Amino acid sequence: MTQPKFAPVLETSEVREVLRLPVPLPWSSHRPAEVRPVPSRERRPNTGMPGPDQGYGLALAQSFADQLRVGESEHPEDVLAGAATIGLRRAALFGRAPVKADLELALNLFGYLEGAPEELVDARARYLSGASHDYWQRRDLAEWVPESTLCLTPAQVRAILEDEPEAWRELTGVPD
């Protein structure tokens, strides 16, 4: 609605000229979460590698809770925390968000989805005991698994473990 000419207008109420904004500069990535580092072969232990949407890996881990075959001394929370960490490392290695296959591979490595040799059941209880409460233990666990194992598919890991039950030592990389 227009203002009548005879009405007094305060100086602050007068119509001002339009403010012209400059053309914006080209966009560039500058926030830490947007940096996509190139995987370095000369990484220090426990430095990790960021990957996109890693929180989703924790939700994926919960989808395996009812499929786990845990021993008497094992806790599902510890198993899922360890598997999620290994799965997140695998996803970050490929530069993508975690998927179900990442966690399936981790759970197959330690025999939580299918039968496992007695020796593996004893060893995994030692390595994963308390993992849900110890960040550095999970990081060590993820660092032990060789990149060559992380490049396999879950079906390949299952096939290797069926053919050679003792191959879990090489696949997991855990120290004796």
Backbone as ProteinMPNN parsed JSONL, in Angstrom:
{"seq_chain_A": "MTQPKFAPVLETSEVREVLRLPVPLPWSSHRPAEVRPVPSRERRPNTGMPGPDQGYGLALAQSFADQLRVGESEHPEDVLAGAATIGLRRAALFGRAPVKADLELALNLFGYLEGAPEELVDARARYLSGASHDYWQRRDLAEWVPESTLCLTPAQVRAILEDEPEAWRELTGVPD", "coords_chain_A": {"N_chain_A": [[0.845, -1.163, 0.0], [0.552, 2.159, -0.81], [2.044, 5.168, 0.452], [0.494, 8.09, 1.543], [1.136, 11.347, 0.143], [0.981, 13.565, 1.795], [1.485, 12.693, 4.374], [3.633, 12.748, 7.175], [6.978, 11.523, 7.011], [9.361, 9.666, 8.661], [12.943, 9.885, 8.731], [14.202, 7.407, 9.015], [12.292, 5.695, 8.114], [12.088, 5.974, 5.449], [12.103, 4.834, 2.062], [14.726, 2.889, 1.024], [17.588, 2.551, -1.15], [18.172, -0.395, -3.093], [20.212, -2.964, -1.827], [22.958, -4.12, -3.381], [24.346, -7.258, -3.774], [27.621, -8.705, -4.022], [28.882, -10.891, -6.621], [29.145, -14.248, -5.681], [32.154, -15.96, -4.623], [33.806, -18.821, -6.085], [32.924, -22.03, -4.705], [34.693, -23.829, -2.205], [36.018, -26.68, -0.519], [36.301, -26.461, 2.921], [35.778, -27.188, 5.485], [36.543, -29.459, 8.149], [35.158, -31.957, 8.054], [34.571, -32.288, 5.431], [36.812, -32.921, 4.095], [38.412, -35.238, 2.106], [40.597, -37.468, 2.628], [43.358, -38.886, 0.884], [44.005, -42.308, 0.929], [46.807, -43.196, 2.721], [49.714, -45.077, 2.433], [51.629, -45.044, 4.325], [50.773, -44.893, 7.072], [50.497, -44.035, 10.521], [50.205, -46.15, 13.421], [46.926, -46.54, 14.767], [45.898, -44.083, 13.893], [43.78, -43.864, 12.241], [41.167, -43.337, 9.728], [39.11, -40.984, 8.356], [35.698, -41.379, 7.395], [32.707, -41.071, 5.403], [29.5, -40.622, 6.974], [29.695, -42.336, 9.3], [28.333, -42.912, 11.62], [26.118, -44.341, 10.851], [27.049, -46.898, 10.605], [26.998, -47.921, 13.179], [24.284, -48.225, 13.597], [23.769, -50.151, 11.664], [25.177, -52.27, 12.763], [23.572, -53.04, 14.889], [21.547, -54.353, 13.577], [22.455, -56.902, 13.246], [22.299, -58.089, 15.682], [20.505, -60.127, 16.525], [21.416, -62.321, 15.14], [23.832, -63.193, 16.057], [26.217, -65.56, 17.232], [27.261, -66.064, 20.127], [29.686, -66.894, 22.648], [29.657, -68.251, 26.035], [31.092, -66.531, 27.741], [31.092, -64.171, 26.373], [29.912, -60.947, 25.315], [27.221, -59.524, 23.557], [27.253, -56.727, 23.049], [29.968, -56.04, 23.087], [30.916, -57.529, 20.941], [29.486, -56.414, 18.761], [30.421, -53.778, 18.867], [33.17, -54.101, 18.29], [32.98, -55.276, 15.723], [31.71, -53.22, 14.339], [33.688, -51.256, 14.344], [35.711, -52.448, 12.793], [34.265, -52.748, 10.427], [33.768, -50.052, 9.823], [36.328, -49.185, 9.276], [36.848, -50.632, 6.97], [34.905, -49.546, 5.231], [35.784, -46.865, 5.112], [38.209, -47.255, 3.891], [37.464, -47.745, 1.287], [36.377, -45.311, 0.771], [33.683, -44.624, 1.255], [30.339, -44.638, 2.666], [29.411, -46.815, 5.406], [28.22, -50.145, 4.737], [26.018, -53.001, 4.896], [27.532, -55.256, 4.222], [30.112, -54.645, 5.103], [30.022, -54.932, 7.882], [29.192, -57.549, 8.006], [31.398, -58.898, 6.962], [33.275, -58.392, 8.995], [32.083, -59.721, 11.173], [32.045, -62.339, 10.179], [34.771, -62.836, 10.065], [35.503, -63.384, 12.69], [33.896, -65.498, 13.23], [31.218, -65.197, 14.136], [28.77, -65.379, 12.868], [28.472, -67.867, 11.782], [29.444, -71.262, 12.439], [32.437, -71.592, 14.394], [35.907, -72.495, 14.787], [37.066, -74.054, 17.818], [39.41, -72.97, 18.871], [39.424, -70.389, 17.776], [37.139, -69.349, 18.976], [37.98, -69.206, 21.649], [40.087, -67.366, 21.379], [38.867, -65.056, 20.304], [37.262, -64.241, 22.382], [39.114, -63.2, 24.164], [40.141, -61.013, 22.712], [37.955, -59.361, 22.199], [36.697, -58.877, 24.578], [35.208, -56.571, 26.615], [35.283, -54.589, 24.695], [33.297, -52.779, 23.98], [33.506, -50.785, 25.802], [36.015, -49.741, 25.633], [37.742, -47.635, 23.774], [40.342, -47.568, 22.62], [41.031, -50.223, 22.507], [39.264, -51.157, 20.564], [40.225, -49.695, 18.4], [42.803, -50.799, 18.148], [42.083, -53.404, 17.44], [40.874, -52.974, 14.93], [43.099, -52.044, 13.529], [44.711, -54.304, 13.455], [43.598, -56.015, 11.54], [44.461, -56.917, 8.333], [44.784, -54.912, 5.319], [44.478, -56.367, 3.011], [42.694, -58.342, 3.744], [40.44, -56.801, 4.285], [39.743, -56.053, 1.741], [38.498, -58.216, 0.688], [35.408, -59.995, -0.058], [32.488, -60.666, 1.987], [31.571, -63.265, 1.368], [33.855, -64.434, 0.26], [35.53, -64.497, 2.494], [34.098, -66.263, 4.14], [34.296, -68.59, 2.544], [37.076, -69.037, 2.521], [37.545, -69.545, 5.24], [36.011, -71.833, 5.57], [37.351, -73.681, 3.953], [39.963, -73.647, 5.013], [40.201, -73.798, 8.234], [42.12, -72.796, 9.999], [42.973, -70.442, 8.909], [42.056, -68.127, 10.008], [43.839, -66.773, 11.631], [45.657, -65.442, 9.921], [43.835, -63.909, 8.46], [42.569, -62.245, 10.361], [44.72, -61.063, 11.617], [45.396, -60.828, 14.272], [47.505, -60.626, 17.15], [49.438, -63.279, 18.636]], "CA_chain_A": [[0.0, 0.0, 0.0], [1.378, 3.358, -0.917], [1.916, 6.123, 1.535], [0.045, 9.386, 0.998], [2.178, 12.357, 0.043], [0.894, 14.568, 2.857], [1.829, 12.126, 5.678], [5.055, 12.929, 7.488], [7.77, 10.291, 6.968], [10.641, 9.768, 9.367], [14.074, 9.574, 7.867], [14.491, 5.968, 9.116], [11.23, 4.945, 7.449], [12.094, 6.221, 4.014], [12.498, 3.711, 1.221], [16.154, 2.98, 0.704], [17.996, 1.863, -2.368], [18.406, -1.828, -2.949], [21.609, -3.325, -1.592], [23.408, -5.086, -4.381], [25.373, -8.174, -3.263], [28.589, -9.084, -5.053], [28.807, -12.275, -7.097], [29.93, -15.058, -4.744], [33.349, -16.64, -5.109], [33.585, -20.26, -6.244], [32.94, -22.766, -3.446], [35.757, -24.807, -2.002], [35.887, -27.433, 0.727], [37.157, -25.871, 3.948], [35.447, -27.726, 6.797], [37.256, -30.727, 8.335], [34.357, -33.123, 7.703], [34.462, -32.378, 3.98], [38.095, -33.322, 3.537], [38.461, -36.655, 1.789], [42.017, -37.748, 2.484], [43.767, -40.013, 0.056], [44.604, -43.293, 1.826], [48.258, -43.206, 2.693], [50.289, -46.381, 2.786], [52.545, -44.83, 5.435], [50.01, -44.394, 8.213], [50.943, -44.423, 11.846], [49.186, -46.985, 14.069], [45.816, -45.919, 15.49], [45.554, -42.736, 13.465], [42.462, -43.97, 11.64], [40.889, -42.658, 8.481], [37.701, -40.593, 8.4], [34.837, -41.805, 6.301], [31.4, -40.421, 5.494], [28.343, -41.232, 7.621], [30.123, -43.485, 10.089], [27.333, -43.23, 12.635], [25.206, -45.329, 10.293], [27.638, -48.21, 10.865], [26.531, -48.389, 14.485], [22.907, -48.686, 13.405], [23.855, -51.414, 10.93], [25.644, -53.313, 13.676], [22.425, -53.501, 15.68], [20.708, -55.249, 12.769], [23.012, -58.249, 13.359], [22.253, -58.521, 17.085], [19.778, -61.381, 16.716], [22.07, -63.388, 14.38], [25.134, -63.509, 16.649], [26.44, -66.802, 17.987], [28.286, -65.699, 21.102], [29.992, -67.869, 23.686], [29.15, -67.95, 27.381], [31.809, -65.413, 28.358], [31.09, -63.029, 25.463], [28.762, -60.049, 25.38], [26.883, -59.017, 22.22], [27.645, -55.32, 22.894], [31.386, -56.01, 22.751], [31.051, -58.082, 19.594], [28.989, -55.435, 17.79], [31.318, -52.619, 18.871], [34.37, -54.481, 17.549], [32.629, -55.466, 14.313], [31.424, -51.906, 13.758], [34.961, -50.562, 14.129], [36.36, -53.064, 11.627], [33.445, -52.399, 9.274], [33.984, -48.64, 9.494], [37.646, -49.066, 8.641], [36.702, -51.149, 5.599], [34.159, -48.557, 4.447], [36.643, -45.696, 4.891], [39.243, -47.662, 2.94], [36.879, -47.574, -0.042], [35.923, -43.932, 0.648], [32.224, -44.575, 1.189], [29.631, -44.886, 3.914], [29.343, -48.252, 5.693], [27.091, -50.942, 4.265], [25.851, -54.233, 5.666], [28.618, -56.186, 3.897], [31.279, -54.313, 5.921], [29.851, -55.556, 9.191], [29.115, -58.992, 7.795], [32.775, -59.356, 6.833], [33.9, -58.359, 10.316], [31.496, -60.784, 11.998], [32.504, -63.618, 9.635], [36.183, -63.016, 10.414], [35.616, -63.966, 14.025], [32.998, -66.635, 13.338], [30.022, -64.9, 14.925], [27.543, -65.651, 12.131], [28.439, -69.296, 11.521], [30.302, -72.002, 13.368], [33.842, -71.204, 14.439], [36.74, -73.465, 15.497], [37.168, -73.818, 19.267], [40.556, -72.084, 19.099], [38.986, -69.029, 17.437], [36.185, -68.922, 20.003], [38.774, -68.814, 22.818], [40.879, -66.171, 21.071], [38.022, -63.875, 20.113], [36.793, -63.798, 23.699], [40.179, -62.358, 24.727], [40.335, -59.782, 21.951], [36.763, -58.516, 22.172], [36.158, -58.687, 25.922], [35.217, -55.179, 27.055], [35.52, -53.679, 23.561], [32.289, -51.717, 23.904], [33.861, -49.747, 26.779], [37.41, -49.338, 25.467], [37.956, -47.11, 22.427], [41.661, -47.93, 22.091], [40.992, -51.654, 22.202], [38.603, -51.279, 19.262], [41.149, -49.172, 17.386], [43.83, -51.823, 17.933], [41.443, -54.507, 16.725], [40.716, -52.57, 13.531], [44.435, -51.933, 12.926], [45.279, -55.638, 13.265], [43.069, -56.655, 10.329], [45.207, -56.414, 7.164], [43.993, -54.325, 4.24], [44.162, -57.42, 2.04], [41.477, -58.992, 4.23], [39.331, -55.863, 4.142], [39.386, -55.964, 0.325], [37.719, -59.401, 0.329], [33.968, -59.92, 0.186], [32.101, -61.581, 3.064], [31.489, -64.63, 0.837], [35.224, -64.933, 0.121], [36.025, -64.791, 3.841], [33.441, -67.511, 4.559], [34.866, -69.7, 1.771], [38.439, -69.287, 3.003], [37.468, -70.152, 6.573], [35.475, -73.2, 5.431], [38.408, -74.525, 3.388], [41.089, -73.687, 5.946], [39.763, -73.211, 9.505], [43.23, -72.113, 10.677], [43.298, -69.205, 8.199], [41.56, -66.966, 10.752], [44.98, -66.018, 12.183], [46.131, -64.54, 8.878], [42.776, -62.972, 8.057], [42.302, -61.248, 11.408], [45.955, -60.369, 11.944], [45.543, -60.634, 15.717], [48.756, -61.186, 17.676], [49.284, -64.483, 19.475]], "C_chain_A": [[0.893, 1.23, 0.0], [1.092, 4.299, 0.241], [1.469, 7.465, 0.946], [1.146, 10.431, 1.069], [2.141, 13.347, 1.2], [1.277, 14.023, 4.231], [3.318, 12.327, 5.944], [5.773, 11.56, 7.53], [9.075, 10.546, 7.714], [11.772, 9.361, 8.427], [14.391, 8.074, 7.882], [13.451, 5.118, 8.401], [11.206, 5.142, 5.947], [12.555, 4.972, 3.267], [13.949, 3.913, 0.817], [16.446, 2.251, -0.597], [18.274, 0.393, -2.072], [19.894, -2.072, -2.755], [21.996, -4.418, -2.573], [24.539, -5.928, -3.784], [26.352, -8.529, -4.371], [28.376, -10.546, -5.469], [29.67, -13.135, -6.173], [31.125, -15.718, -5.422], [33.037, -18.126, -5.3], [33.731, -20.977, -4.898], [34.137, -23.697, -3.385], [35.567, -25.449, -0.634], [36.837, -26.842, 1.764], [36.839, -26.393, 5.343], [36.101, -29.095, 6.943], [36.467, -31.952, 7.894], [34.25, -33.311, 6.199], [35.758, -32.833, 3.329], [38.067, -34.824, 3.296], [39.921, -37.022, 1.576], [42.269, -38.951, 1.586], [44.401, -41.034, 0.999], [46.113, -43.336, 1.647], [48.759, -44.577, 3.119], [51.231, -46.26, 3.975], [51.824, -44.22, 6.619], [50.651, -44.846, 9.511], [49.856, -45.273, 12.485], [48.162, -46.124, 14.809], [45.548, -44.47, 15.102], [44.204, -42.721, 12.766], [42.355, -43.244, 10.32], [39.41, -42.264, 8.516], [36.944, -41.094, 7.182], [33.481, -41.147, 6.456], [30.374, -41.272, 6.235], [28.681, -42.454, 8.463], [29.148, -43.838, 11.199], [26.337, -44.274, 12.156], [25.732, -46.747, 10.519], [27.196, -48.782, 12.201], [25.097, -48.886, 14.407], [22.884, -50.008, 12.648], [24.278, -52.562, 11.842], [24.48, -53.884, 14.485], [21.528, -54.447, 14.89], [21.209, -56.693, 12.809], [22.86, -58.834, 14.76], [21.56, -59.868, 17.267], [20.406, -62.557, 15.964], [23.368, -63.872, 15.012], [25.115, -64.848, 17.366], [27.597, -66.537, 18.937], [28.474, -66.816, 22.118], [29.465, -67.402, 25.034], [29.806, -66.717, 27.992], [31.8, -64.154, 27.49], [29.799, -62.232, 25.592], [28.473, -59.493, 23.987], [27.3, -57.558, 21.997], [29.105, -55.201, 22.482], [31.615, -56.476, 21.321], [30.629, -57.048, 18.551], [29.872, -54.199, 17.731], [32.595, -52.918, 18.083], [34.1, -54.635, 16.064], [32.357, -54.129, 13.632], [32.726, -51.157, 13.459], [35.693, -51.122, 12.916], [35.588, -52.707, 10.357], [33.628, -50.951, 8.849], [35.34, -48.43, 8.832], [37.573, -49.55, 7.192], [35.975, -50.13, 4.719], [35.023, -47.343, 4.133], [37.759, -46.013, 3.901], [38.754, -47.484, 1.504], [36.317, -46.175, -0.247], [34.422, -43.787, 0.544], [31.637, -44.79, 2.581], [29.56, -46.397, 4.153], [28.073, -48.89, 5.125], [27.082, -52.246, 5.059], [26.993, -55.218, 5.427], [29.87, -55.903, 4.727], [31.189, -54.99, 7.279], [29.772, -57.073, 9.083], [30.512, -59.581, 7.671], [33.438, -59.429, 8.205], [33.371, -59.487, 11.207], [31.892, -62.169, 11.497], [33.959, -63.889, 9.99], [36.346, -63.735, 11.742], [34.6, -65.079, 14.273], [31.742, -66.396, 14.148], [28.721, -65.193, 14.19], [27.378, -67.134, 11.814], [29.373, -69.972, 12.509], [31.749, -71.574, 13.268], [34.637, -72.29, 15.158], [36.887, -73.071, 16.973], [38.301, -72.848, 19.604], [40.199, -70.615, 18.822], [38.014, -68.5, 18.484], [36.927, -68.469, 21.262], [39.518, -67.504, 22.575], [40.004, -64.932, 20.966], [37.467, -63.352, 21.426], [37.831, -62.888, 24.35], [40.248, -61.008, 24.036], [39.145, -58.832, 22.022], [36.158, -58.271, 23.551], [36.311, -57.221, 26.35], [35.378, -54.166, 25.938], [34.5, -52.548, 23.499], [32.607, -50.565, 24.851], [35.266, -49.188, 26.574], [37.679, -48.937, 24.019], [39.277, -47.598, 21.835], [41.748, -49.42, 21.788], [40.337, -51.882, 20.841], [39.514, -50.777, 18.145], [42.26, -50.176, 17.091], [43.271, -52.979, 17.117], [41.305, -54.177, 15.239], [42.069, -52.47, 12.828], [45.044, -53.298, 12.651], [44.836, -56.265, 11.949], [43.793, -56.067, 9.116], [44.27, -55.849, 6.09], [43.621, -55.366, 3.192], [42.904, -58.184, 2.459], [40.272, -58.083, 4.028], [38.881, -55.718, 2.689], [38.59, -57.187, -0.148], [36.235, -59.143, 0.541], [33.626, -60.851, 1.348], [32.02, -63.041, 2.593], [32.888, -65.243, 0.675], [35.803, -65.3, 1.482], [35.408, -66.094, 4.342], [34.054, -68.711, 3.849], [36.265, -70.05, 2.248], [38.403, -69.996, 4.346], [36.873, -71.556, 6.529], [36.549, -74.146, 4.915], [39.565, -74.714, 4.363], [40.677, -73.036, 7.269], [40.862, -72.445, 10.246], [43.596, -70.782, 10.028], [42.824, -67.97, 8.952], [42.702, -66.135, 11.317], [45.498, -64.999, 11.164], [45.096, -63.485, 8.533], [42.547, -61.885, 9.092], [43.557, -60.457, 11.754], [46.197, -60.178, 13.428], [46.844, -61.271, 16.204], [48.475, -62.401, 18.552], [49.505, -64.189, 20.933]], "O_chain_A": [[1.874, 1.303, 0.74], [0.056, 4.229, 0.902], [2.027, 7.915, -0.055], [1.991, 10.393, 1.963], [3.175, 13.914, 1.552], [1.389, 14.801, 5.178], [4.155, 12.109, 5.068], [5.225, 10.577, 8.027], [9.794, 11.507, 7.437], [11.582, 8.608, 7.472], [14.807, 7.527, 6.861], [13.699, 3.947, 8.112], [10.389, 4.539, 5.251], [13.31, 4.159, 3.8], [14.337, 4.976, 0.333], [15.649, 1.442, -1.073], [18.571, 0.01, -0.94], [20.729, -1.468, -3.428], [21.418, -5.504, -2.577], [25.557, -5.393, -3.346], [25.961, -8.643, -5.533], [27.762, -11.327, -4.742], [30.818, -12.781, -5.908], [31.112, -15.994, -6.622], [32.076, -18.627, -4.714], [34.547, -20.591, -4.061], [34.541, -24.279, -4.392], [35.024, -24.837, 0.285], [38.038, -26.732, 1.518], [37.555, -26.077, 6.293], [36.208, -29.828, 5.96], [37.064, -32.909, 7.4], [33.874, -34.389, 5.738], [35.787, -33.101, 2.127], [37.731, -35.593, 4.197], [40.433, -36.9, 0.463], [41.485, -39.9, 1.546], [45.259, -40.665, 1.8], [46.615, -43.495, 0.534], [48.253, -45.155, 4.081], [51.598, -47.271, 4.575], [52.209, -43.16, 7.114], [51.269, -45.908, 9.582], [48.686, -45.134, 12.127], [48.508, -45.102, 15.403], [45.021, -43.706, 15.911], [43.551, -41.679, 12.702], [43.307, -42.62, 9.849], [38.549, -43.126, 8.689], [37.495, -41.212, 6.087], [33.14, -40.704, 7.553], [30.383, -42.498, 6.131], [28.026, -43.49, 8.35], [29.148, -44.974, 11.672], [25.772, -45.011, 12.963], [24.948, -47.691, 10.614], [27.037, -49.995, 12.338], [24.734, -49.855, 15.073], [22.076, -50.887, 12.951], [23.793, -53.685, 11.707], [24.426, -55.089, 14.73], [20.82, -55.261, 15.482], [20.472, -57.611, 12.448], [23.261, -59.975, 14.994], [21.995, -60.673, 18.091], [19.962, -63.692, 16.139], [23.947, -64.858, 14.554], [24.136, -65.217, 18.015], [28.76, -66.755, 18.599], [27.552, -67.578, 22.41], [28.905, -66.313, 25.161], [29.146, -65.943, 28.685], [32.442, -63.164, 27.844], [28.743, -62.768, 25.931], [29.391, -59.038, 23.306], [27.661, -57.187, 20.88], [29.454, -54.376, 21.638], [32.408, -55.89, 20.584], [31.338, -56.833, 17.568], [30.057, -53.625, 16.657], [33.049, -52.086, 17.297], [34.889, -54.181, 15.235], [32.731, -53.932, 12.476], [32.839, -50.498, 12.426], [36.231, -50.367, 12.106], [36.191, -52.397, 9.329], [33.642, -50.649, 7.656], [35.48, -47.597, 7.937], [38.167, -48.947, 6.299], [36.388, -49.882, 3.586], [35.0, -46.842, 3.009], [38.202, -45.137, 3.158], [39.526, -47.121, 0.616], [35.824, -45.871, -1.333], [33.932, -42.919, -0.179], [32.352, -45.086, 3.538], [29.64, -47.174, 3.202], [27.015, -48.266, 5.047], [28.021, -52.549, 5.795], [27.382, -55.941, 6.344], [30.621, -56.83, 5.028], [32.169, -55.555, 7.766], [30.234, -57.792, 9.97], [30.783, -60.651, 8.216], [34.089, -60.422, 8.532], [34.143, -60.133, 11.915], [32.06, -63.087, 12.3], [34.344, -65.04, 10.193], [37.219, -64.589, 11.897], [34.459, -65.55, 15.401], [31.246, -67.32, 14.791], [27.665, -65.251, 14.82], [26.26, -67.601, 11.601], [30.016, -69.307, 13.321], [32.233, -71.233, 12.189], [34.102, -72.947, 16.052], [36.835, -71.89, 17.317], [38.173, -72.015, 20.501], [40.624, -69.717, 19.549], [38.066, -67.322, 18.837], [36.554, -67.469, 21.876], [39.574, -66.64, 23.449], [40.361, -63.873, 21.484], [37.229, -62.153, 21.568], [37.474, -61.915, 25.014], [40.395, -59.976, 24.691], [39.319, -57.618, 21.915], [35.189, -57.52, 23.667], [37.426, -56.706, 26.433], [35.593, -52.985, 26.212], [34.816, -51.463, 23.011], [32.038, -49.482, 24.717], [35.666, -48.256, 27.271], [37.826, -49.792, 23.145], [39.323, -47.999, 20.672], [42.483, -49.823, 20.887], [40.805, -52.706, 20.055], [39.566, -51.371, 17.068], [42.622, -50.385, 15.933], [43.928, -53.47, 16.2], [41.591, -55.019, 14.388], [42.167, -52.783, 11.642], [45.821, -53.442, 11.707], [45.614, -56.972, 11.309], [43.746, -54.858, 8.893], [43.116, -56.261, 5.976], [42.572, -55.265, 2.557], [42.135, -58.625, 1.605], [39.2, -58.549, 3.642], [37.752, -55.301, 2.434], [38.067, -57.192, -1.262], [35.848, -58.198, 1.228], [34.411, -61.746, 1.66], [32.366, -63.951, 3.346], [33.078, -66.433, 0.926], [36.494, -66.311, 1.607], [36.107, -66.936, 4.905], [34.307, -69.739, 4.477], [36.607, -71.226, 2.366], [39.152, -70.948, 4.565], [37.204, -72.388, 7.374], [36.653, -75.282, 5.377], [40.082, -75.821, 4.514], [40.798, -71.819, 7.404], [40.568, -71.545, 11.033], [44.448, -70.062, 10.549], [43.169, -66.855, 8.559], [42.563, -64.922, 11.471], [45.744, -63.841, 11.501], [45.426, -62.316, 8.337], [42.351, -60.723, 8.736], [43.462, -59.293, 12.145], [47.106, -59.444, 13.814], [47.236, -62.334, 15.723], [47.397, -62.525, 19.134], [49.413, -65.091, 21.765]]}, "name": "protein", "num_of_chains": 1, "seq": "MTQPKFAPVLETSEVREVLRLPVPLPWSSHRPAEVRPVPSRERRPNTGMPGPDQGYGLALAQSFADQLRVGESEHPEDVLAGAATIGLRRAALFGRAPVKADLELALNLFGYLEGAPEELVDARARYLSGASHDYWQRRDLAEWVPESTLCLTPAQVRAILEDEPEAWRELTGVPD"}
